[in-house]
């Protein structure tokens, strides 16, 4: 079993409320011609060295990994096991897991927070020619600029479904003011409007100020695993699921099931990572309402393969 770190370079800086990225590090784990990847992201502050050490202690991909291993190590290890079992069975991963066929599902294309709205207008119009759903990053620190982003996107793509992600970049007061105004501009969904570091308090404040949001509200950073979903359920209509948040494929499936049991919609999402890692999440796409699996499209050195989008922006594995 081989374990290595790879640096992924972005084609341009990617700006969200958490900060700006120009490169990302991923962990790649390989055995018998099968490879799995897991990304490191700044806000988890995990040590690539610690992940490498945990995996390097294993002799076989089916050896047990310590429960306190970094989540990137746990995810790469879990994914490699699933991919090896699916290959042994001679079927795609989604069939091995007895999941719906994900092929042909409409996906979205995401855009970071812009500074030049003129160039942004052209970029949105170009993307909307392929993707029917366009996801806008908000939380710029300037509510007026956030409104301008959505206004320009709507003008550039009048027929597209517009959704957005504030990455916790608004206060509850700002969110309560902005959400109805964004709905009037044609936005249909907002993800993580308030910060997650203070637990449920910002969500309670937002619900008090805006008891019936005019658009669908999703939680992302505020729900890391299935255990977080019931407590968040009274405040949102949807839950964002990422493999890295969950740490294993099975926990991601549990998170989806719990969300559905509570009547919530599901957004299947990713980090900025290579197509090798994102393709694994794609096998779960048949269970999702929204599919946000385009992180590899920001990369200058993506290895390619495993996941692609057709001329209508639909997912194919």
N, C-alpha and C positions, 0 to 999 in steps of 0.2 A: 504494500500500500504506500502510495507516494503522497506527500503533503507539501504544498508550496504556496507562497504568496504572490499575487500578481497585482500590478498597478494599472488601473484603467484611467485613461486620459479623456477628458470631455472635449468635445469640439468647440465649446464656448462655455463661459462661466454660467452655472445654474444657480439662480437666486431665488430663495424662498424665505419665509419668515425666520427660520432657524439660522440662516446665514447663506454664504455663497460657496459653491464647490467648483473646483477645477480638475480634481482627480479623486478617485476612490480606490481603496484596497479591497481585494477579495481573496478569500481562502479557497484553494482548489485541492480537492481530495480525489485521488484516482486509484483504481484497482482493476486489473484484468480488462483494460480497454474501456472502462466506464469511468466517467468523471462527474463530480458534483461540486457545486460552488456555493459559497455563502459570503455576503458582503459585510464589511465593517462600515458603520455609519457614525458620524461625529457625536450625535447626542446619546448613544449608548456607551461611549467611552470605553470600549473593550480593547484589550491588549492583543494585537495579532500574535505576539510572542507567546502569550499564555495559551491561546488557541492552538498554536503549532505544537507547543509542549504537550498539551492534553492528547492530541491526536498521534503524535510521534511515539507515545508510550504504548500504542496499540500494535498488535502484530497481525490482526485479521480484521476486516471491516465489520464482522459480526461480533467482535469483542465488545464488552460493555464499556461505555464512556462514563466517567465520574459525573454524578448528578450536578456538581457545581462547576462543570466545564463551561467556558464562555458560550453564549448562545450561538455564535457563528460556528464554533466547533460542533455543537450539538446538531445544528441544522445540516451542515455538510455531511456529517456522519450518518444522520438519519436518511437524508436524500440518497446518499450512495447505497445504503442498504436497500431502499425501495427500488432504485433503478436496477440494481443487480437482480433482485427478485423478479421484477417485471421482465428483464431480459431472459432470465431462466424460464419464465412462463411463456415467452415468445409473443407477448402482447404489449401494447403501449401502456404507460403507467396508469392512465385513466381507466383502462379496462381492467388492469390488475387490481385497482382499488374499487372496482364496480361503480364507477361514476358515470354521469351522462357524457356523451360525446361533446367535447368543447369546440370542435372545429366548426367554423362558420359563424361563431358568435361575434356580434359587433363589439369592438373595443374602442377605447378613447385614446386621444393623443394629448399629452400634457405640455404646458408652456410655463416656463419660469416667469418671475416678476420682471416686467420690462422697465427700461428707463426711457426708451424712445418709442412713443406710441405710434408714430408714423410707420416705422419699420415693423412694429408689432402688428399693425393692421394688415400689412402685406403678408406677414407670416401666418396669421390666423386664416386669411382668405386662402392661402396655399394649402394649409393643412386640411381645411374644411372641404376641399375638393376630393379628398380621400376618406377622411374620417367624419362620420355623422355625429359623433360626440367629441367635444373639445373641452378639456379640463384646464382651467385658468388658476394659476397660483396667485393668491392674494395675501394680505397681511404685510403690506409694504411699509407700514409705519405711518402712512398718510391715507386716511380714509377717503379723501378726495381723489387720490391717485387710484385707489382700489376701485372706486366707482368709474373712473375714466377707463380703466382696463376692461371692465365688463361692457361699458358703453361702446368702446371701439370694437371689441370682439363681436358684439351683436350686430353692429353695422357692417363689419367685414364678412360675417357668416350668418345671414338672416335665417337660414334654414337649419342650421346646426343646433343640436342640443347642447346647451352650455351648462357645465357644472364647475364648481370651484373648490379650492382648498386653501383655507387661511392659515393652516399649520399653527393654530393657537395664537395668531398675531393680533387679535382684537381683545379689548376688555369687554366684559359683558355689556356695558353701556354702549360701546361702539357697535357691538354685534347686533344688539336690539335695534339700534338706529339704522344700520346698514342693510340688514337682511330684507326688510320690506322694500327698500329702495333698489336693491339688486334684483329682487323678484320683479319689480316693475320694468326692469331692463331686460327681462327674459331669462334670468338665471333660474335653473330648476332644482339645484341641489348645492348645499354648502357643507364642506367637511371640516371638522375641528375648528369651529369659529373662535373658541376660547382656549386659554392655556390649560395644560394638564397638570402642571406641577403643584397645584393647590387642591387636588382631589376634586370632589363634587361641588365645592363652593361656587366656582364660576358658573357651573351649569345651573345650579339652583337660582343664582342671581339672574341669569339669562332667562330662565323659564318664568320667573316672576315678572320680568319686564316684557317678555314676549311669549305669552302662554300658548299661542297658536301660530307658529311660524308659517308664513305663506309659501315656503319651499321646504323640501325635505332636508333634514339636518342629520349628518353622520358624525360619529365619533371615530377618531383614529388613535392618536397618541394616548387618549384617556382610557383605551381598552387594549391592554397588551395581550391578554389571554382570555379564555372562556370564563374564567372566574370573575373577570371584571364586567362581563356583559349584563348580568342581572341588575347590578347596582346602577348601571348607566341607562338601562332600558326606559325609565320614566322620562328621560330628557331628550331622547333622539328617536329618529325613525329608521336609522340605519347604522351598520357597524362595518368598519374597514378591517379587512383581514390581510395580514402579510405573513409570509412564511417565517421571516426573520423574527417578527414579534413573537410568534408562537413557539418557535424553536424546533418543532417537528411537524411533519405532514399530518399525523394523527391529531395533534392538538389544533391545527388549522381546521380540520374537518369537524372537530368537536366545537370549535368556536362558531363555525357556520351553522351547525345543528342547533346549538343553544340560541343563536340569534334568530333563526327561523322559528324555533319553538316559542319565542317571545314576540313573534310577529314583526320582526325587523327585516329590512332589506339588507343586502350584502354587497359590499364593494370589495373585489379582489384586487389587491394592489401589490406594488413592489418597491424596492429601493432603486437607486441608480446602481445597476449591476449588469453583468454581461448576459447575453442571450442564453448562455448555458444555464445560469441560475434561474432566469425568468421563465424559461421553457417549462421547468418543473411546476411552477405555479400555474402555468397555462393549462395543465392537466386537470385543475380544479375549477376551470372557468365555467363549466356547465352548471355549476351551482350558484353562480353570482348574477346579480342584477346589473352591476356595472363592472367592467373589466378595464383596469388601468395597469397595463403590463408593457409599458414602452420605455422603461429605464435604459435599455440597451441602445436606443436610438440617439442618445446623447453622446455616445462614445466614439472616439476616433480610432480605437484599437479593439473593437469588439471581435471576438473570435468567430462569430457568425454561427448559423445553424440552429435548429431546434424550434424556432418560433419565427413566424412572419405574418404580415398583414397583407391582405389582397387589396385590389383597387377600391373596394368599398369599405376598407378599414376593418375587415373581419379577420378574426384570429384563425391561424392554421398551424398545426404542429406536425 
